[in-house]
Amino acid sequence: MRLKRLTTLFILAFAFNLHAQKEKKTDTSAVKKAVFTVNKKSALTLNSTIKTYYDVVSAKKDTVRNWKQFKYLFKKDAKLIPSGKDKMGVYHVGYLSPDDYKKKSTVWFKENGFIQNEIHRKTEIFGNMAQVFSTFEAYHDLSDEEPFLRGINSFQLLYDEERWWIINIYWTHETHRNLIPKDYLPRKGRY
């Protein structure tokens, strides 16, 4: 009886393993079909750099992003820095490389969809450096009537006489206790 149970468990485990390998091969072949290129003109201006960032991270559920284009926007050793309070009210920041961000967000993006729209921008430039406060709204799908999330991305950028590079993006989300100030929201009737 015990041998029979072990044999059954072995067969189930073997079948599950074969199924998992088959699924993995299918997923890999689907990803290989999506061949992405890099648009080098995407970082020639400050505006195009930020617009390209939003375009690359935004996509509907089950859509593969152009991570090559994403990585092209960032200077070596650049960081993406999410911040916010945990459930206990303690403020935290994280430090991610563009590759870390890709690893941590890919599955969530695929399962939920993430479409991030810039709704306001404040830019300060001195010489070859820029600081941009970019207010955003995020949706799971283009058909959503209300954003599920709002916040501010603080971009630090460098112009090297040829193109703009993202040095860091430091962001936080809006909460009921931390509302986005009016100065960082679109003015009514402006557009």
C-alpha positions as CSV (number, residue, x, y, z in Angstrom):
1,M,0.0,0.0,0.0
2,R,2.8,2.4,0.9
3,L,4.7,1.5,-2.3
4,K,1.5,2.2,-4.3
5,R,1.2,5.7,-2.7
6,L,4.8,6.5,-3.3
7,T,4.5,5.4,-6.9
8,T,1.3,7.5,-7.4
9,L,3.1,10.6,-5.8
10,F,6.1,10.0,-8.1
11,I,3.9,9.8,-11.2
12,L,2.0,13.0,-10.2
13,A,5.2,14.8,-9.5
14,F,6.7,13.7,-12.8
15,A,3.5,14.7,-14.7
16,F,3.5,18.1,-13.0
17,N,7.2,18.6,-13.8
18,L,6.6,17.8,-17.5
19,H,3.6,20.1,-17.6
20,A,5.7,22.9,-16.0
21,Q,8.5,22.4,-18.5
22,K,6.0,22.5,-21.4
23,E,4.4,25.7,-20.0
24,K,7.9,27.2,-19.6
25,K,8.8,26.4,-23.2
26,T,5.5,27.9,-24.4
27,D,6.0,31.1,-22.4
28,T,9.6,31.4,-23.6
29,S,8.7,31.1,-27.3
30,A,6.0,33.7,-26.9
31,V,8.5,36.1,-25.4
32,K,11.0,35.4,-28.2
33,K,8.4,36.5,-30.8
34,A,8.3,40.0,-29.2
35,V,11.5,41.5,-30.6
36,F,12.0,45.1,-29.4
37,T,14.3,47.7,-30.7
38,V,15.6,50.9,-29.1
39,N,14.6,54.3,-30.5
40,K,17.8,56.4,-29.8
41,K,15.9,59.6,-30.6
42,S,13.8,59.0,-27.5
43,A,16.3,60.7,-25.2
44,L,17.3,63.7,-27.4
45,T,15.1,66.1,-25.5
46,L,14.0,66.4,-21.9
47,N,10.3,66.1,-23.0
48,S,10.9,63.0,-25.2
49,T,12.9,61.3,-22.4
50,I,10.1,61.6,-19.8
51,K,7.4,60.8,-22.4
52,T,9.3,57.7,-23.4
53,Y,9.6,56.6,-19.8
54,Y,5.8,56.8,-19.3
55,D,5.2,55.1,-22.7
56,V,7.5,52.2,-21.8
57,V,6.1,51.5,-18.3
58,S,2.5,51.8,-19.4
59,A,0.7,48.9,-21.0
60,K,-2.5,46.9,-20.6
61,K,-2.6,43.6,-18.8
62,D,-0.7,40.7,-20.5
63,T,1.4,43.1,-22.5
64,V,5.2,42.7,-22.6
65,R,7.0,46.0,-22.2
66,N,10.1,47.2,-24.2
67,W,12.6,46.8,-21.4
68,K,15.5,47.5,-23.8
69,Q,14.0,51.0,-24.4
70,F,13.4,51.4,-20.7
71,K,17.1,50.6,-19.8
72,Y,18.3,52.9,-22.6
73,L,16.9,55.9,-20.7
74,F,19.0,55.4,-17.6
75,K,22.6,56.4,-17.0
76,K,24.9,53.7,-15.5
77,D,24.2,53.2,-11.8
78,A,20.9,55.1,-12.0
79,K,18.3,54.3,-9.3
80,L,14.6,54.0,-9.1
81,I,13.6,54.9,-5.6
82,P,10.0,54.1,-4.4
83,S,9.0,55.6,-1.1
84,G,6.0,55.5,1.3
85,K,4.7,54.4,4.6
86,D,4.1,50.8,5.6
87,K,1.1,49.5,7.5
88,M,2.7,50.6,10.8
89,G,3.2,54.2,9.5
90,V,6.9,53.9,9.2
91,Y,8.4,55.7,6.2
92,H,10.6,53.6,3.9
93,V,12.6,54.0,0.7
94,G,13.9,51.3,-1.7
95,Y,16.8,51.6,-4.1
96,L,16.4,49.7,-7.4
97,S,18.6,49.5,-10.5
98,P,16.6,49.5,-13.8
99,D,17.2,45.7,-13.9
100,D,15.9,45.3,-10.4
101,Y,12.8,47.4,-11.2
102,K,12.1,45.2,-14.3
103,K,12.4,42.0,-12.2
104,K,10.2,43.3,-9.4
105,S,7.4,44.8,-11.6
106,T,7.1,42.5,-14.7
107,V,4.8,39.9,-13.1
108,W,2.6,42.6,-11.4
109,F,2.4,44.7,-14.6
110,K,1.4,41.6,-16.6
111,E,-1.3,40.5,-14.1
112,N,-2.8,43.9,-13.4
113,G,-2.0,46.3,-16.2
114,F,-0.4,49.6,-15.5
115,I,-1.0,52.7,-17.5
116,Q,0.7,55.8,-16.1
117,N,-0.3,59.2,-17.4
118,E,1.6,62.4,-16.6
119,I,-1.0,65.1,-15.7
120,H,1.3,67.9,-14.6
121,R,5.0,68.8,-14.7
122,K,7.3,71.3,-13.0
123,T,10.8,71.6,-14.4
124,E,13.9,73.3,-13.1
125,I,17.1,73.3,-15.2
126,F,20.6,74.5,-14.3
127,G,23.3,73.9,-16.8
128,N,23.3,70.3,-17.8
129,M,21.1,69.0,-14.9
130,A,17.3,69.0,-14.6
131,Q,14.9,68.3,-11.7
132,V,11.4,67.4,-12.9
133,F,8.4,66.9,-10.6
134,S,6.0,64.9,-12.7
135,T,2.5,64.3,-11.3
136,F,0.9,61.1,-12.5
137,E,-2.3,59.1,-12.5
138,A,-2.3,55.3,-12.9
139,Y,-4.9,53.0,-14.4
140,H,-5.2,49.3,-14.8
141,D,-6.9,49.7,-18.2
142,L,-7.7,52.5,-20.6
143,S,-11.4,52.0,-20.0
144,D,-11.1,52.7,-16.2
145,E,-13.0,55.9,-15.3
146,E,-10.9,56.7,-12.2
147,P,-7.2,56.2,-11.5
148,F,-6.4,53.6,-8.9
149,L,-3.3,55.5,-7.9
150,R,-1.8,59.1,-8.1
151,G,1.6,60.4,-7.1
152,I,4.6,62.4,-8.0
153,N,7.7,61.1,-9.8
154,S,10.8,63.2,-9.1
155,F,13.1,62.8,-12.1
156,Q,16.8,63.9,-11.9
157,L,18.3,64.1,-15.3
158,L,21.7,64.8,-16.9
159,Y,22.3,66.3,-20.4
160,D,25.7,65.2,-21.8
161,E,25.6,67.5,-24.8
162,E,24.1,64.7,-26.9
163,R,21.1,63.4,-25.0
164,W,19.3,63.3,-21.7
165,W,19.9,60.5,-19.2
166,I,17.7,59.7,-16.2
167,I,20.0,59.6,-13.1
168,N,17.2,58.8,-10.6
169,I,13.5,58.6,-10.3
170,Y,12.3,59.1,-6.7
171,W,8.5,58.8,-6.2
172,T,5.7,58.5,-3.7
173,H,2.0,57.9,-4.0
174,E,-0.8,60.1,-2.8
175,T,-2.6,59.0,0.3
176,H,-5.6,60.5,2.2
177,R,-3.0,62.0,4.6
178,N,-0.5,63.0,1.9
179,L,-2.6,64.8,-0.8
180,I,-0.9,66.1,-3.9
181,P,-0.5,70.0,-3.4
182,K,-2.5,72.1,-5.9
183,D,0.8,73.5,-7.3
184,Y,1.4,70.0,-8.7
185,L,-2.0,69.4,-10.3
186,P,-3.3,70.7,-13.6
187,R,-5.1,74.0,-13.4
188,K,-8.7,73.9,-14.5
189,G,-9.4,75.5,-17.8
190,R,-5.7,75.6,-18.7
191,Y,-6.0,73.1,-21.6
